[in-house]
Structures are given as C-alpha cells and as structure tokens.
Amino acid sequence: MITESPPTNPKLKSVSESVVEMSEIVLPNDANTLGNILGGKVMHLIDIACAVAALRHSRKPVVTASMDSLSFKHPVKVGELIIIKASVNRAFRTSMECGAKVFSEDLQTGKIMHTSTAYLTFVALDEAKKKPVEVDPIRPETEEEIRRWRSAAIRREFRMQQKSLLNKH
C-alpha cells in the first residue's frame, strides 16, 4: 500500500480547481441500434472533459497520452442526460492523471446512475516547441482526493511496468 503523503503547500492548486462537469442530452445520432449511446461517443466526451481538467491545472496545451481503462457499467439511453465529472487525480513531472466518472440522468424521473469510469493521462506541452514541460504538483485536500492521488501512483507504476514488459518482446 502506498503511504506517501501528498503535498500540502497552499500555493499549489487544489484538485477542486481542475474540476469539470459536462452534460448533454443523448440524441438518436449518438446511439447504436439498441438506443444506447455509442461507446466511442462516451470516450470522446470523457477525453474532452479530462483535457479541460488538465488544462485548468497546467494552464498549458495538453495532449492525451493514454486511456488506461474505461469500464461500462450501465447503458445511457437516447433521451437521457449524460453527465461527465472529471478532475486531475495527480500531477507527475510533465504528465497528469485525470479521472472521469460518467452518469446518466433520466430527465423524467430524476434517477441518476453511475455508468462509466475512466482514467486518462495527459502531457503538458510548451506552446512554442510543442515539447513536454513540467507541471506543478496538485494538492489533494479531502480523504477521497488523497485516495485518488495515491491510487494514481499505483496505476502509473503499473503502466510503466506494462510498457517495460511489452518493450522486451
């Protein structure tokens, strides 16, 4: 278990400064033949929300480096609202892990369901040279933010191990 302590410097940006919430109504053009939103459309919306969160933290251009995982728990139907909540979980040297939670809202009943979760990595770039640049660490404040901050380090370590193993073959 990672027990590393997160930074507490009040000059660092808090997680809440990177929070993004987007929503839109799922239309027939966004759906498959079953009337559920296309997985690719969900990925697109997640990528946008997480990119904005990374931009808010770094205040620099960012590019998507990876999407670690995306799990679909429940479909989002045509006519429902899709809601994406994203924030930076942790900033490393030039990269940032963003987490996204996706929800559906039945606008007739008000029922909200957690439908998907994803983790993406973004790299901040220098505007002129388009090369990676350092980003400030993030300051998690709540128990949940600290848990996500620690979990991001575990996922990063796993990504690095996986990359190393794949490069050997």
Secondary structure as the mmCIF struct_conf table of DSSP 4:
data_model
#
loop_
_struct_conf.conf_type_id
_struct_conf.id
_struct_conf.beg_label_comp_id
_struct_conf.beg_label_asym_id
_struct_conf.beg_label_seq_id
_struct_conf.end_label_comp_id
_struct_conf.end_label_asym_id
_struct_conf.end_label_seq_id
HELX_LH_PP_P HELX_LH_PP_P1 GLU A 4 PRO A 7
TURN_TY1_P TURN_TY1_P1 PRO A 10 LYS A 11
BEND BEND1 LEU A 12 LEU A 12
STRN STRN1 LYS A 13 SER A 14
HELX_RH_3T_P HELX_RH_3T_P1 VAL A 15 SER A 18
STRN STRN2 VAL A 20 ILE A 25
HELX_RH_3T_P HELX_RH_3T_P2 PRO A 28 ASP A 30
STRN STRN3 ALA A 31 ALA A 31
TURN_TY1_P TURN_TY1_P2 THR A 33 LEU A 34
BEND BEND2 GLY A 35 GLY A 35
STRN STRN4 ASN A 36 ILE A 37
HELX_RH_AL_P HELX_RH_AL_P1 GLY A 39 SER A 58
BEND BEND3 LYS A 60 LYS A 60
STRN STRN5 VAL A 62 PHE A 72
BEND BEND4 HIS A 74 HIS A 74
STRN STRN6 LYS A 77 LYS A 77
TURN_TY1_P TURN_TY1_P3 VAL A 78 GLY A 79
BEND BEND5 GLU A 80 GLU A 80
STRN STRN7 LEU A 81 ALA A 91
BEND BEND6 ARG A 93 THR A 94
STRN STRN8 SER A 95 GLU A 105
TURN_TY1_P TURN_TY1_P4 LEU A 107 THR A 109
STRN STRN9 ILE A 112 ALA A 124
STRN STRN10 LEU A 125 LEU A 125
TURN_TY1_P TURN_TY1_P5 GLU A 127 LYS A 129
STRN STRN11 PRO A 132 PRO A 132
STRN STRN12 ILE A 138 ARG A 139
BEND BEND7 THR A 142 THR A 142
HELX_RH_AL_P HELX_RH_AL_P2 GLU A 143 ASN A 167
TURN_TY1_P TURN_TY1_P6 LYS A 168 LYS A 168
#
